[in-house]
C-alpha cells in the first residue's frame, strides 16, 4: 500500500497526544503570576519537554516517509508500535508533574523515551530492509550518529536517577533527556539533501 493512509493516521494520533497532554495542565486558582508558577510551573516544563519530543518524532517521521513510496505489513506494525510508545507520553508526563520529579516517575519517563527511540529505530530498519541496502533512506541515514547516541543518553539518565540518591540523580536524568531533545531539535539535513539530489521535475 502507499504511505498516505499511514501518514494521515500517524498525524492524527500525534495531534491527539498533544491535545491530551495540554488538557492535563492545571489551571491556576488565582489571577497572579505567582499562582501560575505555583500551580502549573512544573506542569508547563514537563509539557514543553514532551511537546518538543512529539514534535521531533512528527518531523522525523514526516521526513522519513518522503523517501518511502510503498509499505508492507511489517512497516504498519512497526509504526503502530511507535505510536503506542508515543501514546504513553501523556501518562508518564502527568506522573512526573504530579510527583514533582520523584525518582520512579522520572525513571519511567526515561524508559518511555527509550522505548519510543527503539521503536523508531526498528521502524526505520524495517523500511530499509524492505527497500534494500541501496535505498534512498539508507543513503540518507548514513552512520546515524544521533540515533546511536540518543539511547546511550537515555540509559545514562535512567541509571543516574536509579543509582544516585536525591535531587542530584533526578537532575542528571532530566539533563540527559533535555540534551537529547536539544540534539534532535537542531535541523537534520540528511534527508533533505538526498531529496534534492534525487529530485524529479514532477
Secondary structure as GFF3:
##gff-version 3
##sequence-region A 1 202
A	DSSP	alpha_helix	4	23	.	.	.	ID=ss1
A	DSSP	alpha_helix	33	64	.	.	.	ID=ss2
A	DSSP	three_ten_helix	65	67	.	.	.	ID=ss3
A	DSSP	alpha_helix	73	87	.	.	.	ID=ss4
A	DSSP	alpha_helix	89	99	.	.	.	ID=ss5
A	DSSP	alpha_helix	103	131	.	.	.	ID=ss6
A	DSSP	alpha_helix	136	141	.	.	.	ID=ss7
A	DSSP	alpha_helix	145	163	.	.	.	ID=ss8
A	DSSP	alpha_helix	166	185	.	.	.	ID=ss9
A	DSSP	alpha_helix	190	197	.	.	.	ID=ss10
###
